[in-house]
Amino acid sequence: METSLLALYVLREMTIANRFGDRLTLESLSQRIGVRKEDIRGVVTKLDGEDYVDALRMRLTLAGFAVGQSLTKCGLKDLRKKSEELQLLAA
């Protein structure tokens, strides 16, 4: 799984939650996206270092909200390869 792609999912989900006044935790982000909490923690830490997320408050910065807003209407690549693709790779 690519962390840069996971970061886009995190920004998008946090933006959607922000619009509804919800505040997400690492656990709720993990459940929404369908990845391990540890992976989410690592991505949120990196996004905090790049000033897209305030990790202590689990809130987006203005830059993070802008990027997340642009992602809400576009389709993102799947995080995991589908089983058919995995079978083709194994053959």
LODRENLUM-371716 format. One line per field, with one value per residue (C-alpha): x, y negated, z negated; residue in three letters; residue number from 1. Coordinates in steps of 0.25 Angstrom, whole numbers. Layout:
<atoms>
x	(X,...)
y	(Y,...)
z	(Z,...)
residu	(ALA,...)
num	(NUM,...)
</atoms>
This chain:
<atoms>
x	(0,5,6,4,-9,-13,-10,-20,-31,-28,-30,-42,-49,-45,-51,-64,-65,-61,-73,-82,-76,-70,-56,-50,-40,-29,-39,-50,-41,-36,-50,-55,-43,-41,-27,-19,-19,-3,-3,-13,-4,8,1,-5,9,15,3,5,20,16,5,-7,-12,-11,-9,-11,-25,-28,-32,-29,-21,-26,-16,-21,-35,-33,-26,-37,-48,-42,-42,-56,-62,-51,-49,-37,-29,-32,-23,-22,-20,-33,-32,-32,-20,-13,-15,-10,3,5,3)
y	(0,-14,-24,-35,-29,-26,-41,-45,-36,-42,-56,-53,-46,-57,-67,-60,-58,-73,-78,-70,-75,-62,-60,-47,-38,-29,-18,-24,-27,-13,-8,-17,-15,0,0,3,-8,-8,-11,-23,-28,-28,-36,-46,-48,-51,-60,-68,-70,-75,-84,-78,-72,-76,-62,-66,-72,-62,-74,-79,-92,-101,-95,-81,-85,-91,-78,-69,-78,-76,-60,-59,-59,-51,-36,-31,-18,-6,-4,11,19,27,42,44,35,43,56,50,46,59,67)
z	(0,4,-8,2,7,-8,-11,0,-6,-20,-15,-8,-20,-30,-20,-19,-34,-36,-27,-36,-49,-53,-58,-55,-63,-58,-61,-53,-41,-41,-41,-30,-21,-24,-28,-41,-51,-51,-37,-39,-51,-42,-31,-40,-46,-33,-29,-42,-38,-25,-32,-26,-39,-53,-59,-74,-71,-59,-51,-37,-34,-23,-13,-17,-16,-2,3,-4,2,16,14,10,24,31,31,24,28,19,7,9,22,25,24,40,41,30,38,51,44,37,51)
residu	(MET,GLU,THR,SER,LEU,LEU,ALA,LEU,TYR,VAL,LEU,ARG,GLU,MET,THR,ILE,ALA,ASN,ARG,PHE,GLY,ASP,ARG,LEU,THR,LEU,GLU,SER,LEU,SER,GLN,ARG,ILE,GLY,VAL,ARG,LYS,GLU,ASP,ILE,ARG,GLY,VAL,VAL,THR,LYS,LEU,ASP,GLY,GLU,ASP,TYR,VAL,ASP,ALA,LEU,ARG,MET,ARG,LEU,THR,LEU,ALA,GLY,PHE,ALA,VAL,GLY,GLN,SER,LEU,THR,LYS,CYS,GLY,LEU,LYS,ASP,LEU,ARG,LYS,LYS,SER,GLU,GLU,LEU,GLN,LEU,LEU,ALA,ALA)
num	(1,2,3,4,5,6,7,8,9,10,11,12,13,14,15,16,17,18,19,20,21,22,23,24,25,26,27,28,29,30,31,32,33,34,35,36,37,38,39,40,41,42,43,44,45,46,47,48,49,50,51,52,53,54,55,56,57,58,59,60,61,62,63,64,65,66,67,68,69,70,71,72,73,74,75,76,77,78,79,80,81,82,83,84,85,86,87,88,89,90,91)
</atoms>
